Amino acid sequence: MDPANQLPSGGTFQVLKLPLGFIRVLEWLFAIFAFATCGGYSGQLRVSVDCMEKASSNLSIGIAFAYPFRLQQVSFEAPVCEGMRRERVFLIGDYSSSAEFFVTIAVFAFLYSLVATIIYIFFQNKYRENNRGPLIDFVVTVVFSFMWLVSSSAWAKALSDVKMATDPDEVQLLISACKVQTNKCGSVHGPRWSGLNTSVVFGFLNFVLWAGNIWFVFKETGWHKGASRFASGSSEKQGGTFTQQPYSQGSFDQSGSYNTQGNFGQPSEYSQVGGATSYSNQM
Ligand SMILES: *[C@@H]1O[C@H](CO)[C@@H](O)[C@H](O)[C@H]1NC(C)=O
């Protein structure tokens, strides 16, 4: 009996206990955190301009900004400290390309890991057909790992620039009244950064997840099988190296192959899955 053919029953979600499926679900969750914390951000800072003529002072000037951080479009009104005149002041910098790149990668990674999980669960036979599924999966996983690294790095750099550009002490330098010694300018409060710091952390966490998953997708392609034909023992060496990795231990110690062929010389994961299936069938 081929356990793969009777999967779509009670044992279906056993796939999620395998490293590949489990990591895909984590990727999916972490991608949501990454784009939600970045794309949903809005922050505010507040400065005060205390003119020598008290009447024209404004001690609470709020400046709000949000994703995608086109700061050069963010403006506020500040007193000029000459009568009741005011000037419109703009912040400096446009960080939208990095922010939008990061969110775009996160959204596409979210969609891909969602679709991949569904395919692992419901279309395993199709996934394995002609080895096309694992092949595409491998290429896409490598590309996304690289994209997570690039976009997270770009976003981390942009975020540090945004922090600089929205620092109340820096913003005061843009207000002409603050250049006059007799007026006093101060910062009331700066923006909260916890949300955006979280998005950077999740960006790099996603990189680690996707890069780690390259190994498990690689196993599905069966390429290591071909390589070991040329240099026998090299695949064993590879396997040995990876079992020392932390994620190969603990909950991942099933060493992740659900190849029916069992071509890695290991007991097939499908036999476990099938076992669970027949168990649920008995019930
Ligand atoms: C101070 O500036 C804020 C805008 O941040 C404005 O709403 C408020 O009316 C100003 N106050 C005075 C006294 O001009």
Ligand as a Chemical Component Dictionary entry (heavy atoms), coordinates in Angstrom:
data_LIG
# 
_chem_comp.id                   LIG 
_chem_comp.type                 NON-POLYMER 
_chem_comp.pdbx_formal_charge   0 
_chem_comp.three_letter_code    LIG 
# 
loop_
_chem_comp_atom.comp_id 
_chem_comp_atom.atom_id 
_chem_comp_atom.alt_atom_id 
_chem_comp_atom.type_symbol 
_chem_comp_atom.charge 
_chem_comp_atom.model_Cartn_x 
_chem_comp_atom.model_Cartn_y 
_chem_comp_atom.model_Cartn_z 
_chem_comp_atom.pdbx_ordinal 
LIG C1 C1 C 0 0.315  74.857 17.829 1  
LIG O1 O1 O 0 0.496  73.966 16.743 2  
LIG C2 C2 C 0 -0.538 73.012 16.582 3  
LIG C3 C3 C 0 -0.147 72.141 15.426 4  
LIG O2 O2 O 0 0.757  71.200 15.851 5  
LIG C4 C4 C 0 -1.852 73.723 16.330 6  
LIG O3 O3 O 0 -2.898 72.781 16.200 7  
LIG C5 C5 C 0 -2.158 74.675 17.463 8  
LIG O4 O4 O 0 -3.310 75.382 17.174 9  
LIG C6 C6 C 0 -0.981 75.616 17.653 10 
LIG N1 N1 N 0 -1.200 76.449 18.847 11 
LIG C7 C7 C 0 -1.098 77.765 18.820 12 
LIG C8 C8 C 0 -1.313 78.437 20.122 13 
LIG O5 O5 O 0 -0.820 78.373 17.825 14 
# 
loop_
_chem_comp_bond.comp_id 
_chem_comp_bond.atom_id_1 
_chem_comp_bond.atom_id_2 
_chem_comp_bond.value_order 
_chem_comp_bond.pdbx_ordinal 
LIG C1 O1 SING 1  
LIG C1 C6 SING 2  
LIG O1 C2 SING 3  
LIG C2 C3 SING 4  
LIG C2 C4 SING 5  
LIG C3 O2 SING 6  
LIG C4 O3 SING 7  
LIG C4 C5 SING 8  
LIG C5 O4 SING 9  
LIG C5 C6 SING 10 
LIG C6 N1 SING 11 
LIG N1 C7 SING 12 
LIG C7 C8 SING 13 
LIG C7 O5 DOUB 14 
# 
